Amino acid sequence: MSGKSVPDATLKLETVSKRFGPITAVDGIDLAIERGEFFTLLGPSGSGKTTLLRIIAGLEPPDTGRVLIAGRDVTELPPYGRNIGMVFQNFLLFPHKTVAENIVFPLRMQRVDRSKRDERLRWIIKLMHLDGLEGRYPNELSGGQQQRVALARGLIAEPELLLLDEPLANLDRELRSEMEVEIRRYQKELQIPFIYVTHNQEEALTMSDRIAVMRNGRFEQIGAKVEIYTNPASAFVASFVGHANRLEGKLVELNGKVGRMEWQGRTILVPSPGNVASGARVQLSIKYEDLEIAPAGVNGTVLQGRNQLPGKLRDIIFKGQTANYIVTVAEGVEIVASATPRALSLKPEEAVVVHWPAASGACFPA
C-alpha cells in the first residue's frame, strides 16, 4: 500500500526496500508526507518501522528506491547533509555538556556564528519551557526536562523534518501522557513534519494526523487516525489498533452491506466482509466500547434489532472513568465490554446480555 500522492511533499519515499540477509525489513515502500503533518509509523517489533526511519535519516542505505526531502534526492547523502533533526529513545545527551551546550551542538557543527546561535538558543529555550536550566547538566534534570532538551537539540537548526524514534518509551505513564500533549503542541506551532515511530497505539492516536500501520516491512493501512481506528482495512489492523473482541464463524448469508455469521449455534449480523462467498470462514472484530451490557431479562424492546449474546459476568476491571466487563458467553469464550461503571450496577456471576448493532465492528476473511 502506498501513501497519498503529494506533488510538493516535504518527504517522498519511492519504492524503498531493505533486506538483511534472508529477511526483508522494508518491502517496496512508497510514501509522501506534507509540511505540517504529524505522521506516525505504528507497528509491533520487527515490523520494519525503525529500519524505515533509519533509511530516512541516512543511517541505513536502502537496497532499492529513493529518498527525497523538499524535492532533493538525498538517498546517497549522510545524515548531516539532509537537514533533518532526530530524537532517540535514550535522548543521547552529552553528560559533560550543559543544557545550553547540548542544545546548540548541531549549530556548532554547522559553524553557525555565535550571535545566530545565541538567538536560536533563546527562541528554543522559551518554546520548550527550559528557562533557568541552561547551565545544568543532564544528570541534574528530570526525565521530562531531558526529553525537552533532546527535542530542542533536534529542532534548533530549523530542520526540514524531525524524526522521533520511540522517544517516550523510557518515561513513566504520567509523564509520557504529559509529553504526548507537549510534543503535539510543538509540532503544530512549528509546522515542521514530525515522523514518529512507536509500537504504542495510544501515543499514535493521541498525537498523529495520519498513521501508517506496518507489518512485515509493508504498510497494512495508511490513513487519518480516526479512519484507522474506526474502519480498519485488515484483521491485523483491527486487532492491533484499539482493544477488540474477535469472534470467528461461518458466513451463511450475505445481503448487501450486512451478512449473517453462524457462531456457536447462533446467528450474528455482521458488516459485509467484502469479496467473500457465502459459506466461507470469517472473523468479526468488535471494539470493547462498541459493546453494551445489560442484566438478563432486560426489556426486549431495548434489544430489538441488535445482536445479543447471553452470558455470565465473570469479572469487572475498574479503569477509572470506565471499566472492562468480562463476560463468559460460551464454553471457554470470553468477551469484553467497556462501559461507565456508574451507569451499571452489575456484580460478578450475574447473568447478563451483551448486545450491539449489526453495523458495529469489522468483518474479514478468517
N, C-alpha and C positions, 0 to 999 in steps of 0.2 A: 504494500500500500504506500502511496506517495503523499507528500504534503501538497497543499494547495499551490497553484501557480501564482507567484507574486513577482512581476517583472522587476520592481525596484527593491527587492528584498535585501535586508542587511546581510543575511546569511543564506547561501544556497549550497545544498549538497546534491551532487549529480552522480547517481549510480555508485555510491561509495560502498566498498566491500573490504573486509579484512579477515584473513584466516590466520590461525595459529596451529600449524601442523594440520591434523585432520578436522579441526574444529573451525567452523565458520562463525566468527564472533559478530560480524556485521555483514548483512547479506543484501547488497544492491539497494541501499537506502537513497531515496530522493526526498528532499525537504527544503522548504522555503520559510523563513522567519522574517517578519516585518519589524521595522523600527517601533519601539514602544511596546513590544509584545513580551509577556512573561510566558515562556514555553517550558514545559516540564517533560523530561524523559522518565517515564514511570515503568518499573518492571521488577521482577524478582532477581535475585543474584544469578549471574550467568546469562542474563537476557541480552547483553550487549550494550547497555546504556552507557556505562563508564568508558568502554572502548570507543564508542562513537564520540563521546565528549573529548577524549584524548586526541582523536583524529582532528576534530575541530580546533583544538588547542595547538596542534602541531607537535604534540608529544608522541604521537604514533602515526607513521605514514600509512595511508591506505594502499591496498593492493591494486584497487581499481577505483576510478571515479575522480571527481574534482571537488575542492572546497573553495567557495568564492565568498569573500567578505567585502561588502559595499561595492560589488561588481568587479572586484580584483581577485584574480586566481592566486590563492596563497598556498596551494597544495604542496609546493616544494619549499615553502618558507619555514624557518624555525619560529618558535613561539614569539620571540621578541620582535619579529618582523610582521606580525599580524594585527597589531593594535587591538589586542584583547586584554581583558582583565580576568583573573582567575582567583577563586576562593576554594580552599580544600577542606576536607573533613577535619583535619588536625590543625588548621589555621596556619601552621608553619611560620610563626612569628620568630624573629631573631631574638633569643633570650638576652643577649648582651646589648641590644639597642632599645632606646626609649620608644614610647608610643609614637612620638613625632618622627623619630628616625626610621621606624618600621614603615610608617605610612608614606613618607617621601622617597623611600628607597627606589621605586620604579622611575621617579623623575630624575634622581641622581644617575641612574643607569642610562637614561636618555640624554644626560648632560644638559638638562634644563637649567637656566640661570637661576641664581638664588632668589631674586625678587619674585620671579614667577612661581618658584617652589613655595615660597612663603605665602603667596597669595592663594595658591591652590590648597595649601595646608589649612589656612584659616577657614576657607569655604567648607572643606570636607569635615573638619573638626566640629563646626557648627551643625552641619547636616546630620552627623552621626551622634550628636549629643555627647561628645568626648571632652568638652571644655573642662580644663583643670587637670586633665590626666596626661597632658603632653609629655611630662617629664618622668612618668612612671615606667617601670619595666613590666613585661608580660606577666611575670610571677606575682606581681602586685595587683593584678586585675582579676575581676570576676569572669566567669565563663561568658556572660553576655557582653561584657566590655571587650574581651579578647575577640569575640565574634565581630563586633562593630569595627575594631581596629583592622581585622582581616578584610572586611568589606571596604573600609576606607582606602586601604592599600590597593585593592583591586579597581577602585573607581577613580582615584586621584589623577590618573593620566588621561582621563576622558576617553576610554576605550570605545570602539565601535559596538562591542557587546561584552557582557560579563558571563563567565562560565562558573557554575557553582556545583561542586561535587559533594553531595550529602553533607552540607556544612553544619547541619543541626543535629547530626547523629549522636554527638557526644554530650549534648546538653540534656538537663533533666526536663521532664514533661512540661512543667510550668514555664520554664524559661524558653523552651522550644516554642510553645504557643505564643509567647510574647514576641519572640524574634520572627515568627511567621508574619505577624502583622507589620513589624518594623521593616522587614525586607520588602514586602509588598509596597509599603509606603515609599521607600527609597526609589524603587523601580518606577513607580508611577510619577514621582516628582521629577526624576531624571530623564524618563522616556528613553532609556537605553534598553535594548533587548537583553533579558536575562534568560539563560538556558540552564535549567536546574535539573540535576539528576537526583532521584530518590527512589527508594522502594516503599516509602511511606505514603499511602494513598491519602491520608488526612492532610499532610503537607501539600500534596499536589492539588487537592480540591480546594484548599484554603487560598493558595497563592496564585494559581495559574490562570491565564487566559485560555490557552489551549494545552492539551495533554496528548502525548504520543505514548500509548501503551506498547511496550516492547516484549517480545518473546522469541527466543531462538534467533536473535540477530535481525528480526524483522519487526515492522510495525503491524500490530494486530488491529489497531484503530487509532486515528488521529481526529481530534475534534475539540470543540468547546467543552469545558469541564461538565457542564450540565448535560450535554449530549452524551458524553462518555458514561456518565452515571446513570442516566435515565433510559438511554437507548443503546445498550452495548451491542457491538457487532458480532460478538462470538461468545461462546460459553466461557472461554478463558477470561475475557474482559468482564463479563457479568460476575464471575466468582472472585476476581482479583480486586475490582473497584467496588467498595461497599461490602456490606455483610449480607449474604444471600443464602436462602434455603434452596436446595436442589432436589427435585422430585423427577424420577425417570420412569417412563411408561411407554405404552404403545399408542400411536396416533390412530384412532379408529374412524375419525371423520374430519373433513376439512371443508369449511363453508365460508369462503371469502376471507375475512380478517380474523375469524375465530375457528379454532379446531377443538376436537374432543379427544382427551387423552385418557386412556384406561390405566388406572393406578390402584393397586391393592384392592381390586374388585369394585372400585368406584370410578365414576366418570368426572373428570375435571375439565372445565373450559379453559383453553389456553390461547394466547395470541398466536396467529399464524406463524409457523416456523419457516416460511418461505418455500423454496422448491423441495418440499419433502412429500413423498407419496403417502397415502393412507396405508397403514399397516407398519410403517417404519417406527423405529425406536426414537423417542425424543426426550429432551430434558427441559423441564420448566425451572427457570431460575427466578426467584422472587425475593426481593429485599425484605429484611426484617420489618422495616417501618411500613411496608405495604400491607402487612397482615394485621387484622384486628382480632381481638379475642373477647369472648363473652361467656357468661355462665351457661351451662347446659340448660335447655328448657326456655331460653330467651324467646320472646315473642317472634313467631315465624315471619311476620311481615318485615321485621328488621333485616332478616337474612334473605329475603326473596330476591331471586335472580343472582345470587352470589355463590361462589364456590364455598363449600362447607366441609370441614374435617373435624369430627368429634374426637375428643381425646381426654387425657388426664394431665392436669398441670403438675409437672414434676418439680420445678424449682423456679424461683424468682431471683434474678441477679440485679440488684439495685445499682444504678449508674448515675444517680443524682436526679436530674430532671426527668430522666426516662428510666425504664427497667426492661430487662430482657426476660420474657416469659417463655420458659422451655416446656414444650408440650409433647407428650408421647401420643402419636396419632396412629401408630401401628406397631406390631411386634418389632422391636429393635429400631424403630424410626422415630426421631425427634425433630421437631421444627421449632424455630424461634420467632416470636413476635415481639416487636419493640413498641412500648406504649408508655403513657404517662401514668405512674403508679397511683397518683391522687385520684385519677378518674376511675380506677378499678378497685374493688375490694375482694380480690381473689386470694385463695390460700392454696398452698401445695396439697396435692392429692384430690383437689376439687375437679369434678367433671366440667369440661369446658368445650366450646366450639371455636375453632379458628376459621375465619372467613375472610374473603377478599373478592373484589370484582374481577370478572374474566379478563378485562383489558390490562390488568396489572401483570408485571413480570415480563420475561422474555423467554422464548422457546427456541431451541436449537436441536439439530440432529444429535442423537446421543453417540 
